[in-house]
Amino acid sequence: MITSERIFADQTQGAILHGLHWTASAIELLGVLVIVGGVVTATAFALREMGQGAFVDAFRSYRANLGRGILLGLEFLIAADIIGMVAIVPSFDRLGILAVIIAIRTFLSFSLQIEIEGRLPWQRRKPAADEADGAEL
């Protein structure tokens, strides 16, 4: 017989919510660490290139590497937001806030992708032979 009883006891439900909260916090911390690590790594590579006298290349690679670190960190932060806002305490208000946060972060990710690659994400890359020919010009 099917009844409308709770599937989990209050204590079990509280433990699950507590675990989801800590999981979201851990993923959020990982996202921040990825961004900080990206900044440190990009700076180290840029300083090394500048030490070799390649200032223009150092600037370009610094921006690209910095953007990659931020882009990866944003992906972790979005995942943490999804877990934190929808799985833990779902409500229409929280879902609306999540939608706005994801829209902003998606716009940032899209902008960073264009900045790093120099093309729209859905455009194909040039074949390697064409890139080599363009480099010789």
The first five atom37 places (N, CA, C, CB, O) and aatype in JSON, in Angstrom:
{
  "aatype": [12, 9, 16, 15, 6, 1, 9, 13, 0, 3, 5, 16, 5, 7, 0, 9, 10, 8, 7, 10, 8, 17, 16, 0, 15, 0, 9, 6, 10, 10, 7, 19, 10, 19, 9, 19, 7, 7, 19, 19, 16, 0, 16, 0, 13, 0, 10, 1, 6, 12, 7, 5, 7, 0, 13, 19, 3, 0, 13, 1, 15, 18, 1, 0, 2, 10, 7, 1, 7, 9, 10, 10, 7, 10, 6, 13, 10, 9, 0, 0, 3, 9, 9, 7, 12, 19, 0, 9, 19, 14, 15, 13, 3, 1, 10, 7, 9, 10, 0, 19, 9, 9, 0, 9, 1, 16, 13, 10, 15, 13, 15, 10, 5, 9, 6, 9, 6, 7, 1, 10, 14, 17, 5, 1, 1, 11, 14, 0, 0, 3, 6, 0, 3, 7, 0, 6, 10],
  "atom_mask": [
    [1, 1, 1, 1, 1],
    [1, 1, 1, 1, 1],
    [1, 1, 1, 1, 1],
    [1, 1, 1, 1, 1],
    [1, 1, 1, 1, 1],
    [1, 1, 1, 1, 1],
    [1, 1, 1, 1, 1],
    [1, 1, 1, 1, 1],
    [1, 1, 1, 1, 1],
    [1, 1, 1, 1, 1],
    [1, 1, 1, 1, 1],
    [1, 1, 1, 1, 1],
    [1, 1, 1, 1, 1],
    [1, 1, 1, 0, 1],
    [1, 1, 1, 1, 1],
    [1, 1, 1, 1, 1],
    [1, 1, 1, 1, 1],
    [1, 1, 1, 1, 1],
    [1, 1, 1, 0, 1],
    [1, 1, 1, 1, 1],
    [1, 1, 1, 1, 1],
    [1, 1, 1, 1, 1],
    [1, 1, 1, 1, 1],
    [1, 1, 1, 1, 1],
    [1, 1, 1, 1, 1],
    [1, 1, 1, 1, 1],
    [1, 1, 1, 1, 1],
    [1, 1, 1, 1, 1],
    [1, 1, 1, 1, 1],
    [1, 1, 1, 1, 1],
    [1, 1, 1, 0, 1],
    [1, 1, 1, 1, 1],
    [1, 1, 1, 1, 1],
    [1, 1, 1, 1, 1],
    [1, 1, 1, 1, 1],
    [1, 1, 1, 1, 1],
    [1, 1, 1, 0, 1],
    [1, 1, 1, 0, 1],
    [1, 1, 1, 1, 1],
    [1, 1, 1, 1, 1],
    [1, 1, 1, 1, 1],
    [1, 1, 1, 1, 1],
    [1, 1, 1, 1, 1],
    [1, 1, 1, 1, 1],
    [1, 1, 1, 1, 1],
    [1, 1, 1, 1, 1],
    [1, 1, 1, 1, 1],
    [1, 1, 1, 1, 1],
    [1, 1, 1, 1, 1],
    [1, 1, 1, 1, 1],
    [1, 1, 1, 0, 1],
    [1, 1, 1, 1, 1],
    [1, 1, 1, 0, 1],
    [1, 1, 1, 1, 1],
    [1, 1, 1, 1, 1],
    [1, 1, 1, 1, 1],
    [1, 1, 1, 1, 1],
    [1, 1, 1, 1, 1],
    [1, 1, 1, 1, 1],
    [1, 1, 1, 1, 1],
    [1, 1, 1, 1, 1],
    [1, 1, 1, 1, 1],
    [1, 1, 1, 1, 1],
    [1, 1, 1, 1, 1],
    [1, 1, 1, 1, 1],
    [1, 1, 1, 1, 1],
    [1, 1, 1, 0, 1],
    [1, 1, 1, 1, 1],
    [1, 1, 1, 0, 1],
    [1, 1, 1, 1, 1],
    [1, 1, 1, 1, 1],
    [1, 1, 1, 1, 1],
    [1, 1, 1, 0, 1],
    [1, 1, 1, 1, 1],
    [1, 1, 1, 1, 1],
    [1, 1, 1, 1, 1],
    [1, 1, 1, 1, 1],
    [1, 1, 1, 1, 1],
    [1, 1, 1, 1, 1],
    [1, 1, 1, 1, 1],
    [1, 1, 1, 1, 1],
    [1, 1, 1, 1, 1],
    [1, 1, 1, 1, 1],
    [1, 1, 1, 0, 1],
    [1, 1, 1, 1, 1],
    [1, 1, 1, 1, 1],
    [1, 1, 1, 1, 1],
    [1, 1, 1, 1, 1],
    [1, 1, 1, 1, 1],
    [1, 1, 1, 1, 1],
    [1, 1, 1, 1, 1],
    [1, 1, 1, 1, 1],
    [1, 1, 1, 1, 1],
    [1, 1, 1, 1, 1],
    [1, 1, 1, 1, 1],
    [1, 1, 1, 0, 1],
    [1, 1, 1, 1, 1],
    [1, 1, 1, 1, 1],
    [1, 1, 1, 1, 1],
    [1, 1, 1, 1, 1],
    [1, 1, 1, 1, 1],
    [1, 1, 1, 1, 1],
    [1, 1, 1, 1, 1],
    [1, 1, 1, 1, 1],
    [1, 1, 1, 1, 1],
    [1, 1, 1, 1, 1],
    [1, 1, 1, 1, 1],
    [1, 1, 1, 1, 1],
    [1, 1, 1, 1, 1],
    [1, 1, 1, 1, 1],
    [1, 1, 1, 1, 1],
    [1, 1, 1, 1, 1],
    [1, 1, 1, 1, 1],
    [1, 1, 1, 1, 1],
    [1, 1, 1, 1, 1],
    [1, 1, 1, 1, 1],
    [1, 1, 1, 1, 1],
    [1, 1, 1, 0, 1],
    [1, 1, 1, 1, 1],
    [1, 1, 1, 1, 1],
    [1, 1, 1, 1, 1],
    [1, 1, 1, 1, 1],
    [1, 1, 1, 1, 1],
    [1, 1, 1, 1, 1],
    [1, 1, 1, 1, 1],
    [1, 1, 1, 1, 1],
    [1, 1, 1, 1, 1],
    [1, 1, 1, 1, 1],
    [1, 1, 1, 1, 1],
    [1, 1, 1, 1, 1],
    [1, 1, 1, 1, 1],
    [1, 1, 1, 1, 1],
    [1, 1, 1, 1, 1],
    [1, 1, 1, 0, 1],
    [1, 1, 1, 1, 1],
    [1, 1, 1, 1, 1],
    [1, 1, 1, 1, 1]
  ],
  "atom_positions": [
    [[0.83, -1.18, 0.0], [0.0, 0.0, 0.0], [0.88, 1.25, 0.0], [-0.95, -0.01, 1.21], [1.84, 1.35, 0.77]],
    [[0.56, 2.18, -0.86], [1.33, 3.42, -0.99], [0.73, 4.46, -0.05], [1.35, 3.93, -2.46], [-0.48, 4.7, -0.06]],
    [[1.58, 5.06, 0.75], [1.12, 6.1, 1.67], [1.87, 7.39, 1.4], [1.3, 5.66, 3.14], [2.82, 7.42, 0.62]],
    [[1.45, 8.43, 2.05], [2.09, 9.73, 1.86], [3.15, 10.0, 2.94], [1.05, 10.84, 1.86], [3.49, 11.16, 3.2]],
    [[3.66, 8.94, 3.55], [4.7, 9.12, 4.56], [5.96, 9.65, 3.91], [4.98, 7.81, 5.3], [6.19, 9.47, 2.72]],
    [[6.77, 10.28, 4.71], [8.06, 10.75, 4.22], [8.93, 9.55, 3.87], [8.75, 11.65, 5.27], [8.9, 8.52, 4.55]],
    [[9.7, 9.71, 2.82], [10.6, 8.63, 2.42], [11.73, 8.5, 3.44], [11.17, 8.89, 1.01], [12.11, 7.39, 3.81]],
    [[12.26, 9.62, 3.87], [13.35, 9.62, 4.84], [12.86, 10.2, 6.15], [14.55, 10.43, 4.3], [11.97, 11.06, 6.18]],
    [[13.43, 9.74, 7.21], [13.13, 10.33, 8.51], [13.77, 11.71, 8.57], [13.65, 9.42, 9.68], [14.68, 12.01, 7.8]],
    [[13.31, 12.55, 9.48], [13.85, 13.91, 9.6], [15.35, 13.9, 9.84], [13.16, 14.64, 10.72], [16.07, 14.75, 9.3]],
    [[15.82, 12.97, 10.63], [17.24, 12.9, 10.93], [18.04, 12.55, 9.68], [17.5, 11.88, 12.04], [19.1, 13.13, 9.43]],
    [[17.56, 11.6, 8.9], [18.24, 11.21, 7.66], [18.21, 12.35, 6.66], [17.6, 9.94, 7.06], [19.2, 12.62, 5.98]],
    [[17.08, 13.0, 6.56], [16.95, 14.12, 5.63], [17.9, 15.25, 6.02], [15.49, 14.63, 5.6], [18.51, 15.88, 5.16]],
    [[18.02, 15.51, 7.31], [18.96, 16.53, 7.79], [20.4, 16.16, 7.47], [0.0, 0.0, 0.0], [21.19, 17.03, 7.1]],
    [[20.74, 14.89, 7.6], [22.11, 14.45, 7.28], [22.4, 14.61, 5.79], [22.31, 12.99, 7.71], [23.49, 15.02, 5.4]],
    [[21.41, 14.28, 4.96], [21.59, 14.43, 3.51], [21.78, 15.9, 3.15], [20.39, 13.84, 2.73], [22.68, 16.24, 2.38]],
    [[20.94, 16.77, 3.69], [21.07, 18.21, 3.41], [22.4, 18.75, 3.91], [19.92, 18.98, 4.06], [23.02, 19.58, 3.25]],
    [[22.83, 18.29, 5.07], [24.13, 18.72, 5.61], [25.26, 18.28, 4.67], [24.34, 18.13, 7.04], [26.18, 19.05, 4.41]],
    [[25.18, 17.05, 4.18], [26.19, 16.55, 3.24], [26.19, 17.33, 1.94], [0.0, 0.0, 0.0], [27.26, 17.63, 1.4]],
    [[25.01, 17.67, 1.42], [24.93, 18.47, 0.2], [25.49, 19.87, 0.41], [23.48, 18.56, -0.28], [26.15, 20.42, -0.48]],
    [[25.24, 20.43, 1.58], [25.78, 21.76, 1.9], [27.31, 21.72, 1.89], [25.27, 22.25, 3.26], [27.95, 22.59, 1.29]],
    [[27.89, 20.73, 2.54], [29.35, 20.62, 2.57], [29.92, 20.31, 1.18], [29.78, 19.53, 3.56], [31.0, 20.79, 0.84]],
    [[29.21, 19.53, 0.39], [29.65, 19.24, -0.97], [29.67, 20.51, -1.81], [28.74, 18.19, -1.63], [30.64, 20.78, -2.52]],
    [[28.6, 21.3, -1.72], [28.55, 22.57, -2.46], [29.66, 23.51, -2.0], [27.17, 23.26, -2.28], [30.29, 24.17, -2.83]],
    [[29.91, 23.56, -0.7], [30.98, 24.43, -0.18], [32.34, 23.96, -0.66], [30.94, 24.46, 1.35], [33.2, 24.78, -0.99]],
    [[32.56, 22.65, -0.7], [33.85, 22.12, -1.15], [34.07, 22.41, -2.63], [33.92, 20.6, -0.91], [35.18, 22.77, -3.02]],
    [[33.03, 22.27, -3.45], [33.16, 22.57, -4.88], [33.39, 24.06, -5.08], [31.9, 22.11, -5.65], [34.16, 24.45, -5.95]],
    [[32.73, 24.89, -4.29], [32.93, 26.33, -4.36], [34.38, 26.69, -4.0], [31.95, 27.06, -3.42], [35.0, 27.51, -4.68]],
    [[34.9, 26.09, -2.95], [36.29, 26.32, -2.56], [37.24, 25.86, -3.66], [36.6, 25.58, -1.24], [38.24, 26.52, -3.94]],
    [[36.94, 24.72, -4.28], [37.76, 24.23, -5.38], [37.77, 25.23, -6.54], [37.26, 22.85, -5.87], [38.81, 25.47, -7.15]],
    [[36.61, 25.81, -6.84], [36.54, 26.82, -7.9], [37.41, 28.02, -7.6], [0.0, 0.0, 0.0], [38.1, 28.53, -8.48]],
    [[37.37, 28.49, -6.35], [38.21, 29.63, -5.96], [39.69, 29.26, -6.06], [37.86, 30.1, -4.52], [40.5, 30.06, -6.53]],
    [[40.04, 28.05, -5.6], [41.43, 27.6, -5.67], [41.91, 27.49, -7.12], [41.59, 26.26, -4.96], [43.06, 27.8, -7.42]],
    [[41.03, 27.03, -8.0], [41.4, 26.94, -9.42], [41.67, 28.33, -9.99], [40.28, 26.24, -10.23], [42.63, 28.52, -10.74]],
    [[40.83, 29.3, -9.64], [41.05, 30.66, -10.13], [42.36, 31.23, -9.59], [39.87, 31.57, -9.73], [43.14, 31.81, -10.35]],
    [[42.61, 31.07, -8.3], [43.85, 31.57, -7.7], [45.05, 30.85, -8.3], [43.84, 31.38, -6.16], [46.07, 31.47, -8.61]],
    [[44.94, 29.53, -8.47], [46.02, 28.77, -9.09], [46.27, 29.22, -10.52], [0.0, 0.0, 0.0], [47.42, 29.28, -10.96]],
    [[45.2, 29.53, -11.24], [45.35, 30.04, -12.6], [46.07, 31.37, -12.65], [0.0, 0.0, 0.0], [46.9, 31.6, -13.53]],
    [[45.76, 32.24, -11.7], [46.44, 33.55, -11.64], [47.92, 33.35, -11.35], [45.79, 34.45, -10.55], [48.77, 33.96, -12.0]],
    [[48.25, 32.5, -10.38], [49.65, 32.27, -10.01], [50.41, 31.64, -11.16], [49.73, 31.38, -8.75], [51.51, 32.06, -11.49]],
    [[49.82, 30.62, -11.78], [50.48, 29.92, -12.89], [50.67, 30.84, -14.09], [49.68, 28.69, -13.29], [51.75, 30.88, -14.68]],
    [[49.63, 31.58, -14.45], [49.73, 32.49, -15.59], [50.79, 33.56, -15.34], [48.37, 33.15, -15.89], [51.54, 33.93, -16.24]],
    [[50.84, 34.06, -14.11], [51.84, 35.08, -13.77], [53.25, 34.5, -13.85], [51.58, 35.63, -12.36], [54.15, 35.17, -14.36]],
    [[53.43, 33.29, -13.36], [54.76, 32.66, -13.41], [55.22, 32.45, -14.85], [54.75, 31.31, -12.66], [56.37, 32.74, -15.19]],
    [[54.32, 31.95, -15.7], [54.68, 31.75, -17.11], [54.98, 33.08, -17.8], [53.56, 31.02, -17.85], [55.92, 33.18, -18.58]],
    [[54.18, 34.11, -17.5], [54.4, 35.41, -18.13], [55.73, 36.02, -17.68], [53.24, 36.37, -17.79], [56.45, 36.59, -18.5]],
    [[56.05, 35.91, -16.41], [57.33, 36.45, -15.93], [58.5, 35.72, -16.56], [57.41, 36.34, -14.4], [59.52, 36.33, -16.87]],
    [[58.36, 34.41, -16.76], [59.42, 33.64, -17.4], [59.62, 34.1, -18.84], [59.11, 32.14, -17.37], [60.75, 34.27, -19.29]],
    [[58.51, 34.31, -19.58], [58.61, 34.79, -20.95], [59.17, 36.2, -21.02], [57.24, 34.75, -21.63], [59.94, 36.52, -21.92]],
    [[58.79, 37.05, -20.05], [59.32, 38.41, -20.03], [60.82, 38.39, -19.74], [58.59, 39.26, -18.98], [61.56, 39.22, -20.26]],
    [[61.26, 37.44, -18.92], [62.69, 37.31, -18.65], [63.48, 36.91, -19.88], [0.0, 0.0, 0.0], [64.67, 37.2, -19.98]],
    [[62.82, 36.25, -20.83], [63.47, 35.87, -22.08], [63.36, 36.97, -23.14], [62.86, 34.58, -22.61], [63.86, 36.81, -24.25]],
    [[62.71, 38.07, -22.79], [62.61, 39.22, -23.69], [61.41, 39.22, -24.61], [0.0, 0.0, 0.0], [61.31, 40.1, -25.47]],
    [[60.5, 38.29, -24.48], [59.33, 38.2, -25.34], [58.15, 38.89, -24.67], [58.98, 36.72, -25.67], [57.23, 38.24, -24.18]],
    [[58.18, 40.23, -24.63], [57.17, 40.99, -23.9], [55.79, 40.89, -24.53], [57.57, 42.43, -23.81], [54.8, 40.73, -23.82]],
    [[55.7, 40.99, -25.86], [54.4, 40.93, -26.54], [53.8, 39.53, -26.39], [54.55, 41.29, -28.04], [52.61, 39.39, -26.09]],
    [[54.62, 38.51, -26.59], [54.13, 37.13, -26.42], [53.73, 36.87, -24.97], [55.19, 36.12, -26.86], [52.76, 36.16, -24.71]],
    [[54.48, 37.43, -24.04], [54.18, 37.25, -22.62], [52.81, 37.84, -22.28], [55.28, 37.9, -21.74], [52.03, 37.24, -21.55]],
    [[52.53, 39.01, -22.82], [51.25, 39.64, -22.55], [50.1, 38.82, -23.12], [51.22, 41.06, -23.13], [49.09, 38.61, -22.45]],
    [[50.25, 38.36, -24.36], [49.19, 37.57, -25.0], [48.95, 36.25, -24.25], [49.55, 37.27, -26.46], [47.81, 35.88, -23.97]],
    [[50.03, 35.57, -23.93], [49.86, 34.28, -23.25], [49.35, 34.49, -21.82], [51.19, 33.51, -23.23], [48.62, 33.64, -21.3]],
    [[49.74, 35.6, -21.18], [49.25, 35.89, -19.83], [47.74, 36.06, -19.84], [49.91, 37.14, -19.27], [47.04, 35.48, -19.0]],
    [[47.23, 36.84, -20.77], [45.79, 37.04, -20.87], [45.06, 35.74, -21.16], [45.47, 38.06, -21.95], [44.02, 35.45, -20.57]],
    [[45.61, 34.94, -22.08], [44.96, 33.67, -22.44], [44.97, 32.7, -21.26], [45.67, 33.04, -23.65], [43.95, 32.08, -20.96]],
    [[46.12, 32.55, -20.6], [46.22, 31.62, -19.47], [45.38, 32.08, -18.28], [47.68, 31.46, -19.05], [44.76, 31.27, -17.59]],
    [[45.36, 33.37, -18.04], [44.54, 33.92, -16.97], [43.06, 33.67, -17.26], [44.81, 35.43, -16.8], [42.3, 33.3, -16.36]],
    [[42.65, 33.87, -18.49], [41.27, 33.62, -18.89], [40.89, 32.16, -18.74], [0.0, 0.0, 0.0], [39.77, 31.85, -18.32]],
    [[41.8, 31.26, -19.09], [41.52, 29.82, -18.95], [41.3, 29.45, -17.49], [42.68, 28.99, -19.55], [40.4, 28.67, -17.17]],
    [[42.13, 29.99, -16.6], [41.97, 29.7, -15.17], [40.64, 30.21, -14.63], [0.0, 0.0, 0.0], [39.96, 29.51, -13.88]],
    [[40.29, 31.41, -15.03], [39.01, 31.99, -14.59], [37.85, 31.19, -15.15], [38.9, 33.47, -15.02], [36.88, 30.92, -14.45]],
    [[37.95, 30.81, -16.41], [36.88, 30.04, -17.06], [36.66, 28.7, -16.37], [37.22, 29.82, -18.54], [35.51, 28.32, -16.14]],
    [[37.72, 27.99, -16.05], [37.58, 26.71, -15.36], [37.03, 26.9, -13.95], [38.93, 26.0, -15.3], [36.18, 26.13, -13.5]],
    [[37.5, 27.92, -13.25], [36.99, 28.21, -11.92], [35.51, 28.55, -11.93], [0.0, 0.0, 0.0], [34.77, 28.15, -11.03]],
    [[35.07, 29.29, -12.94], [33.65, 29.63, -13.06], [32.79, 28.39, -13.24], [33.43, 30.58, -14.23], [31.67, 28.34, -12.72]],
    [[33.29, 27.4, -13.96], [32.53, 26.16, -14.13], [32.29, 25.48, -12.79], [33.26, 25.21, -15.09], [31.19, 24.99, -12.52]],
    [[33.31, 25.44, -11.94], [33.15, 24.86, -10.61], [32.16, 25.67, -9.77], [34.51, 24.77, -9.89], [31.34, 25.11, -9.05]],
    [[32.25, 26.99, -9.86], [31.34, 27.85, -9.09], [29.89, 27.68, -9.52], [31.76, 29.31, -9.22], [28.98, 27.71, -8.69]],
    [[29.67, 27.51, -10.82], [28.31, 27.26, -11.31], [27.78, 25.93, -10.77], [28.27, 27.27, -12.86], [26.63, 25.84, -10.34]],
    [[28.63, 24.91, -10.78], [28.21, 23.61, -10.25], [27.86, 23.72, -8.77], [29.33, 22.56, -10.45], [26.86, 23.14, -8.32]],
    [[28.65, 24.45, -8.02], [28.37, 24.63, -6.59], [27.06, 25.38, -6.38], [29.52, 25.38, -5.9], [26.29, 25.06, -5.48]],
    [[26.79, 26.39, -7.22], [25.54, 27.13, -7.11], [24.33, 26.23, -7.39], [25.54, 28.31, -8.07], [23.31, 26.32, -6.71]],
    [[24.46, 25.36, -8.39], [23.35, 24.46, -8.72], [23.07, 23.54, -7.54], [23.68, 23.63, -9.98], [21.91, 23.34, -7.17]],
    [[24.11, 22.97, -6.96], [23.91, 22.09, -5.81], [23.36, 22.86, -4.62], [25.23, 21.4, -5.43], [22.42, 22.42, -3.96]],
    [[23.95, 24.02, -4.37], [23.56, 24.8, -3.19], [22.17, 25.38, -3.25], [0.0, 0.0, 0.0], [21.5, 25.46, -2.22]],
    [[21.72, 25.78, -4.4], [20.43, 26.47, -4.47], [19.27, 25.56, -4.84], [20.51, 27.57, -5.45], [18.15, 25.79, -4.4]],
    [[19.52, 24.55, -5.62], [18.41, 23.72, -6.09], [18.29, 22.44, -5.27], [18.6, 23.37, -7.56], [17.19, 22.08, -4.85]],
    [[19.39, 21.77, -5.03], [19.33, 20.48, -4.35], [19.07, 20.63, -2.85], [20.61, 19.7, -4.57], [18.41, 19.78, -2.25]],
    [[19.58, 21.67, -2.25], [19.47, 21.8, -0.8], [18.11, 22.36, -0.39], [20.58, 22.69, -0.26], [17.38, 21.71, 0.35]],
    [[17.76, 23.55, -0.86], [16.48, 24.15, -0.49], [15.82, 24.68, -1.77], [16.67, 25.31, 0.57], [15.95, 25.87, -2.09]],
    [[15.12, 23.82, -2.5], [14.52, 24.28, -3.75], [13.3, 25.18, -3.51], [14.11, 23.09, -4.61], [12.42, 24.85, -2.72]],
    [[13.28, 26.31, -4.2], [12.13, 27.21, -4.19], [12.19, 28.05, -5.46], [12.12, 28.12, -2.89], [13.24, 28.14, -6.1]],
    [[11.08, 28.65, -5.82], [11.07, 29.46, -7.04], [11.94, 30.71, -6.9], [9.64, 29.87, -7.38], [12.56, 31.14, -7.87]],
    [[12.0, 31.28, -5.7], [12.86, 32.44, -5.48], [14.32, 32.07, -5.7], [12.66, 33.0, -4.08], [15.05, 32.78, -6.39]],
    [[14.75, 30.97, -5.1], [16.14, 30.52, -5.23], [16.44, 30.13, -6.67], [16.42, 29.34, -4.28], [17.54, 30.36, -7.17]],
    [[15.46, 29.52, -7.36], [15.64, 29.15, -8.76], [15.83, 30.39, -9.62], [14.45, 28.33, -9.26], [16.65, 30.38, -10.54]],
    [[15.08, 31.45, -9.34], [15.25, 32.71, -10.08], [16.62, 33.32, -9.85], [0.0, 0.0, 0.0], [17.26, 33.8, -10.79]],
    [[17.07, 33.31, -8.59], [18.41, 33.83, -8.28], [19.47, 32.99, -9.0], [18.67, 33.82, -6.75], [20.42, 33.53, -9.56]],
    [[19.29, 31.67, -8.98], [20.24, 30.78, -9.66], [20.27, 31.08, -11.16], [19.86, 29.32, -9.42], [21.34, 31.09, -11.76]],
    [[19.12, 31.31, -11.75], [19.06, 31.62, -13.18], [19.84, 32.88, -13.51], [17.61, 31.76, -13.64], [20.55, 32.94, -14.51]],
    [[19.7, 33.9, -12.66], [20.43, 35.15, -12.89], [21.93, 34.93, -12.73], [19.95, 36.25, -11.91], [22.72, 35.42, -13.54]],
    [[22.32, 34.21, -11.69], [23.75, 33.93, -11.46], [24.34, 33.15, -12.62], [23.95, 33.15, -10.14], [25.42, 33.48, -13.11]],
    [[23.63, 32.13, -13.08], [24.14, 31.32, -14.19], [24.19, 32.15, -15.47], [23.26, 30.07, -14.4], [25.12, 31.99, -16.26]],
    [[23.22, 33.01, -15.69], [23.24, 33.87, -16.88], [24.45, 34.79, -16.87], [21.94, 34.7, -16.97], [25.12, 34.95, -17.89]],
    [[24.74, 35.39, -15.72], [25.9, 36.28, -15.62], [27.19, 35.5, -15.82], [25.92, 36.98, -14.25], [28.07, 35.93, -16.57]],
    [[27.31, 34.36, -15.16], [28.54, 33.56, -15.29], [28.69, 32.97, -16.68], [28.56, 32.44, -14.25], [29.81, 32.84, -17.18]],
    [[27.58, 32.62, -17.33], [27.65, 32.13, -18.7], [28.11, 33.24, -19.64], [26.29, 31.58, -19.15], [28.91, 32.99, -20.54]],
    [[27.61, 34.44, -19.44], [28.06, 35.58, -20.24], [29.55, 35.82, -20.04], [27.27, 36.84, -19.87], [30.27, 36.08, -21.01]],
    [[30.02, 35.74, -18.8], [31.45, 35.89, -18.53], [32.25, 34.79, -19.21], [31.72, 35.88, -17.03], [33.29, 35.06, -19.82]],
    [[31.78, 33.56, -19.11], [32.46, 32.44, -19.75], [32.52, 32.62, -21.26], [31.77, 31.12, -19.4], [33.55, 32.38, -21.89]],
    [[31.4, 33.03, -21.84], [31.32, 33.26, -23.28], [32.3, 34.35, -23.69], [29.89, 33.64, -23.69], [33.02, 34.2, -24.68]],
    [[32.33, 35.45, -22.95], [33.24, 36.55, -23.25], [34.71, 36.13, -23.13], [32.96, 37.73, -22.32], [35.54, 36.49, -23.96]],
    [[35.01, 35.36, -22.08], [36.39, 34.88, -21.9], [36.79, 33.93, -23.02], [36.54, 34.19, -20.54], [37.92, 33.98, -23.5]],
    [[35.87, 33.08, -23.44], [36.16, 32.14, -24.53], [36.49, 32.9, -25.81], [34.98, 31.19, -24.77], [37.43, 32.53, -26.52]],
    [[35.73, 33.94, -26.11], [36.01, 34.75, -27.3], [37.37, 35.43, -27.15], [34.9, 35.79, -27.52], [38.13, 35.5, -28.12]],
    [[37.67, 35.93, -25.97], [38.93, 36.62, -25.72], [40.12, 35.67, -25.87], [38.93, 37.23, -24.31], [41.14, 36.04, -26.44]],
    [[39.98, 34.45, -25.38], [41.08, 33.48, -25.42], [41.3, 32.96, -26.84], [40.8, 32.32, -24.47], [42.42, 32.96, -27.35]],
    [[40.21, 32.51, -27.47], [40.32, 31.86, -28.77], [40.35, 32.84, -29.94], [39.18, 30.9, -28.95], [40.87, 32.52, -31.0]],
    [[39.8, 34.03, -29.74], [39.75, 34.99, -30.83], [38.68, 34.67, -31.86], [0.0, 0.0, 0.0], [38.72, 35.18, -32.98]],
    [[37.73, 33.85, -31.49], [36.63, 33.46, -32.39], [35.43, 33.07, -31.55], [37.06, 32.28, -33.34], [35.54, 32.84, -30.35]],
    [[34.28, 33.0, -32.2], [33.08, 32.56, -31.5], [33.18, 31.06, -31.22], [31.82, 32.88, -32.33], [33.78, 30.33, -32.0]],
    [[32.6, 30.59, -30.12], [32.75, 29.18, -29.75], [32.24, 28.19, -30.8], [32.03, 28.93, -28.47], [32.76, 27.08, -30.89]],
    [[31.24, 28.57, -31.58], [30.69, 27.64, -32.56], [31.42, 27.68, -33.89], [29.24, 27.92, -32.78], [31.1, 26.9, -34.79]],
    [[32.38, 28.59, -34.05], [33.17, 28.63, -35.28], [34.24, 27.54, -35.22], [33.82, 30.02, -35.48], [34.79, 27.25, -34.16]],
    [[34.51, 26.97, -36.36], [35.52, 25.91, -36.42], [36.92, 26.51, -36.38], [35.35, 25.06, -37.68], [37.15, 27.65, -36.78]],
    [[37.82, 25.7, -35.87], [39.23, 26.1, -35.9], [39.76, 25.93, -37.31], [40.08, 25.28, -34.88], [39.27, 25.11, -38.08]],
    [[40.77, 26.73, -37.63], [41.43, 26.57, -38.92], [42.24, 25.29, -38.9], [42.33, 27.79, -39.25], [42.81, 24.93, -37.87]],
    [[42.31, 24.59, -40.03], [43.18, 23.42, -40.08], [44.63, 23.82, -39.83], [43.05, 22.69, -41.44], [45.01, 24.97, -40.08]],
    [[45.43, 22.9, -39.35], [46.82, 23.19, -39.0], [47.61, 23.72, -40.19], [47.49, 21.94, -38.46], [48.47, 24.57, -40.01]],
    [[47.32, 23.22, -41.4], [48.05, 23.69, -42.59], [47.74, 25.16, -42.87], [47.67, 22.83, -43.82], [48.64, 25.91, -43.24]],
    [[46.48, 25.58, -42.69], [46.13, 26.98, -42.91], [46.78, 27.88, -41.88], [44.62, 27.15, -42.88], [47.21, 28.98, -42.22]],
    [[46.87, 27.43, -40.63], [47.5, 28.22, -39.59], [48.99, 28.39, -39.88], [47.29, 27.57, -38.21], [49.54, 29.47, -39.66]],
    [[49.62, 27.35, -40.37], [51.05, 27.43, -40.69], [51.27, 28.38, -41.85], [51.62, 26.04, -41.04], [52.23, 29.15, -41.83]],
    [[50.38, 28.36, -42.88], [50.5, 29.27, -44.0], [50.3, 30.71, -43.57], [49.5, 28.92, -45.08], [51.0, 31.6, -44.06]],
    [[49.36, 30.95, -42.65], [49.09, 32.3, -42.15], [50.25, 32.83, -41.31], [0.0, 0.0, 0.0], [50.48, 34.04, -41.27]],
    [[50.98, 31.94, -40.64], [52.1, 32.36, -39.81], [53.27, 32.81, -40.64], [52.52, 31.25, -38.89], [54.07, 33.64, -40.2]],
    [[53.39, 32.27, -41.87], [54.52, 32.62, -42.73], [54.32, 33.97, -43.39], [54.74, 31.56, -43.79], [55.3, 34.57, -43.83]],
    [[53.1, 34.46, -43.48], [52.83, 35.72, -44.17], [53.31, 36.83, -43.38], [51.39, 35.91, -44.45], [53.18, 37.98, -43.8]]
  ]
}
